[in-house]
């Protein structure tokens, strides 16, 4: 009897131990699952993803949490919200402010202008106003005829302002008409559009509202919004370049949120659009003038050197030196200069082909009214520019098959078109 009783107690003891073990295992698995979920949430949101507006009683925040919750969510995670910059600081203006509209008893700007951004970002706006992204971008499609004297002077003070604005690209804008150009030319070139208050530019074209993320503005995909396509395929060129390959295969591990002015090769192991053209990197200071480190006007039909191009080259090369040696950089610049001049020579040849037609009145003054106008334009505006951009950004396919080859193809067509027009007019090619 005692033996049976002891055995019964032992069985119950074993069952109890087994039950406890099961409970411990279940709790352990639950804790592991919770830890994984929490780590995934941290990865998804980032370790510092704090919503500064979570408990805000600001009347704009309270109202817009209901009407436009996405905006509040975005802005709550921004560095501006963390710095206690309020909605009113950027949007609310006086009743007589240009472009102001009445909203809930106050006057606001739907979209803050560069003049509003300048209150805190004075240096950045000044640099932007000296850049290709400012008035030269807008004038490229709209022309300069409607600029007031102050804006015209500002335009002409920009290095790109030395180029005649009211030419072929402006003609295309008017030919296509506003129904198209609102979603075409203006979608990119309004980055430099004057506002009603006289300030220039739309910062939000690059700094997407309302999170104003460093990662977003530093990644090449942001530049891809405009720098893409047959006439300026920087995005496509970057993708096939050594720098782009490094970004595409390893960029997820780069430190996109590093403090401005602190970037080095441990943060960005290879070049991006921003590190080359804007970021404080190596010996170059942060700038919003995207032409500050360029040596050529590559966008022009026949490229010439920029003013103070030697200083620009020094700034760009100080970025290159973070990864490359003197010999590599010097040789690259010499070779790229030579390729740029070679493309210039191709474009000069195209000018010589059409010169007799212009001299003898065999090409009309109307823009793009016959095939030869498009061929002549494409040769420099699409293929010439692409070959030069591909050279400097190290995209061989764009130098060759989307560049030099297309130039030669259009050159052959130009010669045939010109010969037909001269023959029809009874004019010898040498006359």
Buried (B, 14 or more C-beta within 10 A) or exposed (E): EEEEEEEEEEEEEEEEEEEEEEEEEEEEEEEEEEEEEEEEEEEEEEEEEEBBBEEBEEEBBEEBBEEEEEBBBBBBBBBBBBEEBBBEEBBBBEEEBEBBEEEEEBBBBEBBBBBBBBEEBEEBBEBBBBBBBBBBBBBBBBBBEEBEEEBBEBBBEBBBBEBEBEEBBBBBBEEEEEEEBEEBBBEBBBBBBBBEBBBBBBBBBBBBBBBBBBBBBBBBEBBBBBBBEBBBBBBBBBBBBEBBEBBBEEBEEBBBBBEEEEBEEEBBBBBBBBBBBBBBBBEBEBBBBBBBBBBBBBBBBBBEBBEEBEEBBBBBBBBBBBBEEEEEBEEBBEEBBEBBEBBBEBBEBBBEBBEBBEEEEBBEEEBBEEEBBBBBBBBBBBBBBBBBBBBBBBBEEBBEEBBBEBBEBBBEBBBEBBEEBBEEEEBEEEE
